[in-house]
Amino acid sequence: MSPGGELLAAAMKRASQIAAIALITLLVATYAADYCSLRYQIPGGRAQFGQVPRNVLYVIHVKGGKIQYEPGPQETDTCVHSLFPQNGYYPCWYVSRHPDKLIDI
């Protein structure tokens, strides 16, 4: 490899390291801002938690590798108004897009 090629490879490696660190920093900052927004109710007056109705489906494995679904009672799940899962709850935007709760039997 020529000396110019080694410099270019080192510069590319350094640039990719900086990009990776910047991406990780951005993700951590976004999660921290999301947590603070939920914890301290920013913006003011916003509900931290919500309720979303979900359909319960029991998944029954029968002979021949077939799967049978039996409907169960409708449940109301608690969710958080945030971007990421917080406090052990899924975000409301995710829960509302996945209305079926599958339970393996």
N, C-alpha and C positions, 0 to 999 in steps of 0.2 A: 504494500500500500504506500502511496506517495505521502509526503509530509502534509500536503494540502488536504488529502483524504482523511488523514488521522485527525486533523484539526476540525474538519467538517463533522466527522463521527463524534468527536468529543462535544462539539457545540450542539449537535442533535440530541445527544444523551442528556446534556445539561438542560436543554429546552424541554425535553419530555419529563424530566424530574420536576422542573418548575411547574409545568402544566398539571402534573399529578398532585403536587402539594397544593396548588391553587384550587383544584377541583375538590380535594378532601376538605380544605378550609372552608370553601363555599358550602359544602354539604353540612358540615358541623355548625356553621353560622346559621344556616337555614333551619336546622333542627332546633338550635338554641332559641332562635327568634320565635319559632312555632310553639315551643314549650313556654316561653315567657308570655306569649300572647294568650295561651290557654290559662296559665297559672294566675296571671294578674289581670285577666279579663280585658285585654286590649283588643279592639276598641271597647270603651266602657259600655256597660249595659248589654253586652253580647252574652248569650247563654253559653256556658261551657259544655254542657251535655245536651244530647237530644235523644229522642225515642223514634225508632224506625220499626214498622211492622214487618215481620218476616214469615214466610211460609216454611213450615217444617216438613221435610220429606224423609221418610225412613227408607234406607237403601237396604234391600234384602237380596243376598246372593243365593240364587237357586241353582239346581243342577244344570249341567251343560255350560257353565260359565256365564249364564244369563243373569241380568240384574233386574230386579223388580222394585218399583218405587211406590210406596204407600204414603198418602198424605196424612199429616198429623195436624194438631191444633196450631192455629196461627199464634206466634209469639211477638212480643214487643221487646226489641233489644236496645240497650243503651249504647250510645255512640258519642264520640267527642267531635266538636266543631273545630277541627284542626287539619293540617296537611298530612301529618304523620300519626301513627298510632301513639296514644299517650295514656298513661294511668291504667293500662291493661284493657283499653277499649279501642276498637277500630274507628277510623274516621267516618263521619256520617256520609261523606261523598262516596266512600267505598261500599258501605253497608247498603245504601240505597240503590246502588248499581248491581248488587248481588243479593236479590230478595229471597232466594231459596237457601235454607239451612239444611244441609244434608247430614243425616245421622246414620252411620253404619251400624247394622245389627248383625 
